[in-house]
């Protein structure tokens, strides 16, 4: 365990400028056999500048400017914003001042987490939010905001209030629901999976009501995008919980991840390659230098982005997640690397000079937790931690060598994620192969933080906090 791997805005061992003269550090596999088939077939689409790649199919590569994104924005307006509503079964709220150790299933294998945390450090994008008709006006600095992300594997909620330049989380909830279980084979959401998700959403609805939330954004991602019965499921959710799910496209998902993680881009670098490994899709975003703002956290500068229809659930279901040999692990890496190769060539990024990787997912926080030797998840040590290539290689090599039972017994994995963690590591390894650099920064933040920043910025929450 090394103290220098976490906590600061800059790596005390190696800055971006210094890394320009460092050799390229390989991932766990130093060489791939055979040719790599490009799945991303590039079109001669519009190019706004030399940094913007053409539009494409396959891995869905897009230039930010061609999609109308501003240089200082991460995604478009937050259209589906819900005002205060009456919800079923309100939960007993926990004390807003609770500050015990945060627990999160996405990093240390616990099935469920309900916590009140200290200040989060997200970032932004401009968005517009409108209160419903007849809603009583509340000063934006006093409002309570909620962000809910229903993914292929997890249901996560954050409830927060703005502070002078950021926000403080007053309640949180996270549960593994595996909504996308079996989706890759059947094309439909299964009844047991929908039941688990609705049960989690009922808890979330209760928390939103109990906390007196006045603005919320509630999104669903790849599972609901891809499922034939996704619309029916959303209608049932509204009927049972009162929550209206906004099924966001991949562009919006990538932008929200960038909004949430932008403060972790090393300011001494030219930018970072952000990757967000989900249950059913993986987004990769090329971020430029973060932009300082006088209305809250730093803004994301998106140079380009890509989304791949592969995540930990879908990849594990195709290849198996219980018994994973080294050969099978490398086969999973190959599958994802094939998708990424077109992205890498299109972007023309050549790490390690002046950029670093920035990873947000349960996989990345799990690897960090194992590297740090944590027996219980500690967000303060994980979020913002720096991992070097040798650290990641060591942890991944250990994980690939573990039996399923050993993964279950590891406190940073657990039974709920033991069959998914190697699929996540395979996706991470493919990203590291495509964009080789020695430094990876860990983000225990993402879509929810991005939504909260957008809502608060749209309401002028930080302008109202500004001294007169």
Secondary structure, DSSP 8 states (H G I E B T S, - for coil): --GGGSSSSS-SS--HHHHTTS-----S-S---S-------B-----SSTT----BSTT-EEETGGGT--TT--S-----EE-----SS------TT--S----HHHH--SEEEE--SEE------------TT-----GGG-EEEEEEE-SSEEEEEEEEE-SSSEEEEEEEEEE--TTTTHHHHSS--HHHHHHHHHHHHHHHHHHHHTT-SEEEEEE-HHHHH-TTHHHHHHHHHHHH----EE--HHHHHHHHHHHHGGGS-TTSSEEEEEEE-SS-EEEEEEES-B--SSSS-B--EEEEEEES--HHHHHHHH-SSS--HHHHHHHHHHHHHHHHHHHHHHT--TTTTEEEEEESHHHHHHHHHHHT-SS--HHHHTT-EEEHHHHHHHHHHHHHS-HHHHHHSTTT-TTTTTTHHHHHHHHHHHHHHT--SEEEEES--HHHHHHHHHHHHTTHHHHHS--
